[in-house]
Amino acid sequence: MFTHTHRSPSILRLIPATAAVLMCASMAQAQPPAAPAGGISAKELMRRDVIGLPGKEVVLSTVEVAPGASSAPHRHDAQVFVYMLRGKMIMQVRGGPRMTLGPGQTFYENPADVHTVSANASDTEPAKFLAFMIKDKGKAGFIPVAPDQAGGESATTSTPSDQTRARPAGAAAPSAADRALMRRDVIGLPGKEVVMSVIEQRPGAAGKPHRHYAHVFVYVLQGRVIMQVKGGPRMTLGPGQTFYESPSDIHAVSANASSTEPAKFLAILIKAKGKPSTFPVSN
């Protein structure tokens, strides 16, 4: 299946973020602050070095934005991939369209972008998103930008075009490439790409042993899944919990823990371009 497990029992390091608010709170420092100001709070879920890209790391976080809260113009000097979990956010980078994003929609920010608008679209309801960032190790992930450097903004609105609806997965391991919500080249790592997908598991569904030859980061969205890599512990994960699989891992167990309820998770891969996402293995 397309689920992935974390070798260490500490799989509870969660991490959502939007290319704007997210880094405001969690990336400003190597460790996320306990209580960011302005009604924005971030929680780091996972951090991993990027194999083949010395000095770079992946940070996965969740970001919660209070009703009416927003962040000042900023940049991250990083690739930022955002997946909306709850509520609605208004996002815009300098020179780009202003977008209002709801649950299941995505947003991307490249290292050169200035994040000019990142705000909760509601004055009464909170918003929450997951942020996946590829950044320099040991450097701040949130860099304030002076208003006079933020530049003029277009009033044009747009609907994100990178996302697609999640589709149900069968018992066999699904391919991330077939269900991609977003796909971007990894800057500085030729031949590699980031692919973000949502995978749904039917009640009682289980995948056969497989591998991805990729970094795999999983965030459970709904239900409960059982995950295990060869040689690692078997874990049952619920909403908000995470799982990691390294390029050398064999994913031995990936199953819906319920025979009556569906499960759904977000999978983010750093993989070879033009190659399959899943490879069956014997035994």
Buried (B, 14 or more C-beta within 10 A) or exposed (E): BBBBBBBEEEBEBBBBBBBBBBBBBBBBEBEBEEEBEBBBBBBBBBBBEBBBBEEBBBBBBBBBBBBBBBBBBBBBBBBBBBBBBBBBBBBBBBEBBBBBBEBBBBBBBBBEBBBBBBBBBBEEEBBBBBBBBBBEEEBBBBBEBEEEEBEEBEEEEEEBEBBBEBEEBEBBBBBBBEBBBBBBEBBBBEEBBBBBBBBBBBEBBBBBBBBBBBBBBBBBBBBBBBBBBBEBEEBEBEBBBBBBBBBEBBBBBBBBBBEEBBBBBBBBBBBBEEEEBBEEEEE
